[in-house]
Amino acid sequence: MNRARRLALLALVALLTGCSGKGDLAFEPPVVSLSSFGLVPGDGKAPRIAIGLRVVNPNGTPLRMRGLSYAVSLEGHRMITGVTSRLSEVPPYSETEVELNSPIDLIGSIRLFNEIINTPGRDRLKYSLNARIDVDGMLAPLRLVEDGELVFTQLDTGP
């Protein structure tokens, strides 16, 4: 391989492995985590779930989010799916909360309810959150996969 080809190949590799296309070699991926999860008070329609995501921008440039898609499963049953493009910019070296509000999947809910009825004494449910955030200037979307358990406190009904 001649010298010109080697230099062109090295330049291409350096460009592709650079960072995020922003020209900042010290660019760090933002951190996304689950901050809240709860039932929204009903308005007579299908029940809705509120999901809070905390987005941390550890960089000196603003983080402009274009869109987000997400799915939540309980005990392996898909319960919630949604998308949003109403996202705010995260200023440099700061964080923001993203609130998502989505209806519950009826079929997934029936399956989960059936499973809970058939396993009495259950005090926790396993959850899985999968989210994808498209960010301006990044070649690949940010992906979040968070697994955990929702633990129920046992109510003391008293004598």
Buried (B, 14 or more C-beta within 10 A) or exposed (E): EEEEEEEEEEEEEEEEEBBBEEEBEEBEBBEBEBBEBEEEEEEEEEEBBBBBBBBBBBBEBEBBBEBBBBBBBBBEBBBBBBEBEEBEEBEEEEBBEBEBEBBBBEEBBEBBEEBEEEEEEEEEBEBBBBBBBBBEBBEEBBEBEBEEEEEEEEEEEEE
